[in-house]
């Protein structure tokens, strides 16, 4: 695991990049086939793209349909993009700001851990102290834990 200072820098830089991707993502909603969208924008027919790819027009038409269905491979998309003098860019765009996703997960982990601890303390007859003032510090600490995204279990 990288030092916290380095993790903060990486998370901050990635967050800025994701924000610009999110703007792009919002602007292209409704595009179901990038191949067809770019091909039409270039004024290129299916036959012309097929010729550039060394395929039949029917094969290109089928590929555009498979892209809409989500069944076209990334390699095939790269080939088609290249044939149209384009680069394929593959990216994940977080639905919310990166820092908010991480904070939410850290808070969930902290509250779950605190609930488990309180249950055990009550079973042992120990007094459960009010830890509200500590929660934010624990969340901040958890945000940089290598266990943050573990589904089951946690560090002790």
C-alpha positions in Angstrom: 0.0 0.0 0.0 1.3 3.5 -0.9 1.9 6.1 1.8 -1.2 8.2 2.6 0.3 11.4 1.2 0.9 9.7 -2.1 -2.6 8.1 -2.1 -4.1 11.5 -1.5 -2.3 13.0 -4.4 -3.3 10.1 -6.7 -6.9 10.3 -5.6 -6.9 14.1 -6.1 -5.4 13.8 -9.6 -7.8 11.0 -10.6 -10.7 12.9 -9.2 -10.0 15.9 -11.5 -9.6 13.6 -14.5 -12.9 11.8 -13.7 -14.7 15.1 -13.5 -13.7 16.1 -17.0 -14.7 12.6 -18.2 -18.1 13.0 -16.4 -18.7 16.2 -18.4 -17.9 14.3 -21.6 -20.1 11.4 -20.5 -23.1 13.7 -19.9 -22.6 15.3 -23.3 -22.7 12.0 -25.3 -25.7 10.3 -23.7 -27.8 8.7 -26.3 -24.9 7.5 -28.5 -25.6 3.7 -28.7 -23.0 2.9 -31.4 -19.8 4.9 -31.5 -18.8 3.2 -34.7 -22.0 4.3 -36.5 -21.9 7.8 -34.8 -18.3 8.5 -36.0 -18.8 6.8 -39.4 -21.8 9.0 -40.1 -20.0 12.1 -38.8 -17.2 11.4 -41.2 -19.7 10.9 -44.1 -18.5 7.3 -44.5 -20.8 4.6 -45.7 -20.9 1.0 -44.3 -19.3 -0.1 -47.5 -16.5 2.3 -47.3 -15.7 1.3 -43.7 -16.0 -2.3 -44.7 -13.4 -1.7 -47.5 -11.0 -0.1 -45.1 -11.4 -3.1 -42.7 -11.2 -5.7 -45.4 -14.7 -7.0 -44.4 -18.0 -7.3 -46.1 -20.6 -4.5 -45.5 -22.9 -7.0 -43.9 -20.1 -7.9 -41.3 -19.7 -4.2 -40.5 -23.5 -3.8 -40.1 -23.6 -6.8 -37.8 -20.6 -5.3 -35.8 -22.5 -2.1 -35.3 -25.6 -4.0 -34.1 -23.4 -6.1 -31.7 -21.9 -2.9 -30.4 -25.4 -1.6 -29.5 -26.1 -4.9 -27.7 -22.8 -4.6 -25.8 -21.4 -7.8 -27.5 -18.5 -6.3 -29.6 -15.0 -6.8 -28.3 -12.7 -4.0 -27.4 -10.2 -5.3 -29.9 -12.8 -5.1 -32.7 -13.8 -1.6 -31.6 -10.1 -0.6 -31.8 -9.9 -2.0 -35.3 -13.0 -0.1 -36.4 -11.7 3.1 -34.7 -8.4 2.8 -36.4 -10.0 2.3 -39.8 -11.8 5.6 -39.2 -8.5 7.4 -38.1 -9.7 7.4 -34.5 -8.4 6.2 -31.2 -10.6 4.1 -28.9 -10.6 5.4 -25.4 -11.9 3.0 -22.7 -12.7 4.4 -19.4 -14.8 4.0 -16.2 -16.5 7.2 -15.2 -17.6 7.3 -11.5 -21.2 8.3 -11.0 -20.2 10.5 -8.1 -17.1 12.4 -7.2 -14.3 10.0 -6.3 -13.8 11.5 -2.9 -17.5 11.1 -2.1 -17.4 7.4 -3.1 -14.4 6.7 -0.9 -15.9 8.7 2.0 -19.2 6.8 1.8 -17.4 3.4 1.9 -15.1 4.5 4.7 -18.1 5.7 6.8 -19.9 2.5 6.1 -16.9 0.4 7.3 -16.4 2.6 10.4 -20.0 2.5 11.5 -20.2 -1.3 10.9 -17.0 -1.8 13.0 -18.4 0.4 15.8 -21.7 -1.4 15.8 -19.8 -4.8 16.2 -17.7 -3.4 18.9 -20.7 -2.0 20.8 -22.5 -5.3 20.5 -19.5 -7.2 22.0 -19.1 -4.6 24.8 -22.7 -4.8 25.7 -22.5 -8.6 25.8 -19.6 -8.4 28.2 -21.4 -5.9 30.3 -19.1 -3.0 29.5 -20.3 0.6 29.1 -20.6 1.8 25.5 -19.0 5.3 25.3 -20.2 8.0 23.0 -17.7 8.0 20.1 -19.4 10.6 17.8 -16.4 13.0 18.1 -14.1 10.2 16.9 -16.1 9.1 13.9 -14.7 11.7 11.5 -11.2 10.9 12.4 -11.8 7.2 12.0 -13.5 7.7 8.6 -10.5 9.8 7.5 -8.1 7.0 8.6 -10.3 4.3 7.0 -10.3 6.2 3.6 -6.6 5.2 3.2 -6.9 1.6 4.6 -6.0 -1.2 2.3 -9.1 -3.0 3.6 -11.5 -0.2 2.6 -13.1 -2.2 -0.3 -12.9 -5.7 1.3 -16.4 -7.3 1.1 -16.1 -9.4 4.2 -14.0 -8.9 7.3 -11.7 -6.0 8.2 -8.4 -5.3 9.9 -8.5 -5.3 13.7 
